[in-house]
Amino acid sequence: MQGIIIYKGKYGATQQYAEWLGEELKLSVTPASNIKGEALKKYDFLVIGTSVYIGKLQIESWLRINLSLLEHKKIFFFQVAATPVEQLEKRQAYNTAGIPNELQHNCEYYYFPGKMIRKNLSWKDKFMLKMGAILAKSSAEKKTMLTDYDNVAISHIKDIAAAIENYMHK
Ligand SMILES: Cc1cc2nc3c(=O)[nH]c(=O)nc-3n(C[C@H](O)[C@H](O)[C@H](O)COP(=O)(O)O)c2cc1C
């Protein structure tokens, strides 16, 4: 059974999880920008990772462009974001909005914590964060947006890795 890990992120958090999974499962890893169309045909299953910016999945347009090739494949989908994993409804809403309906039932969903180091951000992303903080409903939310954090850890891949392993040897 053949599978591949495809990801789209901006500052390395999603890439890090994709690489850890690749090492653990001995699967190849590629940024979404390097694979499309017919090249997807030979895979039985896909592991797809994305981060979230202003409520939008980074990988959204790639999913739409390649929809016809993804439609009948098993997908393990992981999402990386700042919203705490405990706020599952908010995390799920990002997927509901960003994953085409035709794919939603093919996916098994996983949610990972992210990281944000302000000095690494583009001026545009810094600006968006500042705007977000101004519009934030609570001071706690405001503080979260303006504070660096790094919650990326290999321990978070345990469940998805076990599920994929199980699927591969079924
Ligand atoms: C400008 C900006 C907007 C963001 N918007 C959201 C958001 O709407 N929801 C959320 O949960 N996290 C949001 N995040 C947090 C990112 O998803 C998080 O930092 C993630 O780890 C980024 O992963 P990446 O480096 O792979 O892109 C935002 C971060 C930035 C810098």
Ligand as a Chemical Component Dictionary entry (heavy atoms), coordinates in Angstrom:
data_LIG
# 
_chem_comp.id                   LIG 
_chem_comp.type                 NON-POLYMER 
_chem_comp.pdbx_formal_charge   0 
_chem_comp.three_letter_code    LIG 
# 
loop_
_chem_comp_atom.comp_id 
_chem_comp_atom.atom_id 
_chem_comp_atom.alt_atom_id 
_chem_comp_atom.type_symbol 
_chem_comp_atom.charge 
_chem_comp_atom.model_Cartn_x 
_chem_comp_atom.model_Cartn_y 
_chem_comp_atom.model_Cartn_z 
_chem_comp_atom.pdbx_ordinal 
LIG C1  C1  C 0 -1.209 36.236 10.776 1  
LIG C2  C2  C 0 -1.561 34.952 11.473 2  
LIG C3  C3  C 0 -2.878 34.523 11.483 3  
LIG C4  C4  C 0 -3.238 33.340 12.159 4  
LIG N1  N1  N 0 -4.557 32.968 12.172 5  
LIG C5  C5  C 0 -4.934 31.883 12.925 6  
LIG C6  C6  C 0 -6.307 31.530 13.050 7  
LIG O1  O1  O 0 -7.204 32.134 12.457 8  
LIG N2  N2  N 0 -6.615 30.488 13.865 9  
LIG C7  C7  C 0 -5.674 29.773 14.544 10 
LIG O2  O2  O 0 -6.027 28.862 15.288 11 
LIG N3  N3  N 0 -4.349 30.063 14.398 12 
LIG C8  C8  C 0 -3.969 31.097 13.620 13 
LIG N4  N4  N 0 -2.642 31.405 13.484 14 
LIG C9  C9  C 0 -1.615 30.546 14.104 15 
LIG C10 C10 C 0 -0.914 29.597 13.100 16 
LIG O3  O3  O 0 -1.829 28.698 12.532 17 
LIG C11 C11 C 0 0.195  28.848 13.853 18 
LIG O4  O4  O 0 1.198  29.806 14.181 19 
LIG C12 C12 C 0 0.806  27.670 13.094 20 
LIG O5  O5  O 0 1.708  27.008 13.938 21 
LIG C13 C13 C 0 1.530  28.065 11.840 22 
LIG O6  O6  O 0 2.092  26.914 11.244 23 
LIG P1  P1  P 0 3.078  27.001 9.990  24 
LIG O7  O7  O 0 4.366  27.578 10.462 25 
LIG O8  O8  O 0 3.229  25.598 9.511  26 
LIG O9  O9  O 0 2.388  27.865 8.960  27 
LIG C14 C14 C 0 -2.255 32.574 12.819 28 
LIG C15 C15 C 0 -0.901 33.011 12.784 29 
LIG C16 C16 C 0 -0.550 34.189 12.127 30 
LIG C17 C17 C 0 0.885  34.622 12.122 31 
# 
loop_
_chem_comp_bond.comp_id 
_chem_comp_bond.atom_id_1 
_chem_comp_bond.atom_id_2 
_chem_comp_bond.value_order 
_chem_comp_bond.pdbx_ordinal 
LIG C1  C2  SING 1  
LIG C2  C3  SING 2  
LIG C2  C16 DOUB 3  
LIG C3  C4  DOUB 4  
LIG C4  N1  SING 5  
LIG C4  C14 SING 6  
LIG N1  C5  DOUB 7  
LIG C5  C6  SING 8  
LIG C5  C8  SING 9  
LIG C6  O1  DOUB 10 
LIG C6  N2  SING 11 
LIG N2  C7  SING 12 
LIG C7  O2  DOUB 13 
LIG C7  N3  SING 14 
LIG N3  C8  DOUB 15 
LIG C8  N4  SING 16 
LIG N4  C9  SING 17 
LIG N4  C14 SING 18 
LIG C9  C10 SING 19 
LIG C10 O3  SING 20 
LIG C10 C11 SING 21 
LIG C11 O4  SING 22 
LIG C11 C12 SING 23 
LIG C12 O5  SING 24 
LIG C12 C13 SING 25 
LIG C13 O6  SING 26 
LIG O6  P1  SING 27 
LIG P1  O7  DOUB 28 
LIG P1  O8  SING 29 
LIG P1  O9  SING 30 
LIG C14 C15 DOUB 31 
LIG C15 C16 SING 32 
LIG C16 C17 SING 33 
# 
